[in-house]
Amino acid sequence: MILYETARLYLALRKLALPKDLLLYGRDEFEQLRDSEHHIVGRAQREGKVLHARA
C-alpha cells in the first residue's frame, strides 16, 4: 500500500518545479518512531506543521 501511495503522490506532484522528497510511513511505524529524538519522524512530530488535514 505504501509503495502505491508513494507512486501516486510522486505522479500528482511531478508538475511542481520544486525539489521534493516524500517520506511515507504506516501508522504503526509512525507510532514507533514518533518519540525518537534522532529520527525524522520524531523531529516532524515535534517541529512540523500541518499543511493540509483531512476534512
Buried (B, 14 or more C-beta within 10 A) or exposed (E): EEEEEEEEEEEEEEEEEEEEEEEEBEEEEEEEBBEEEEEEBBEBBEEEEEEEEEE
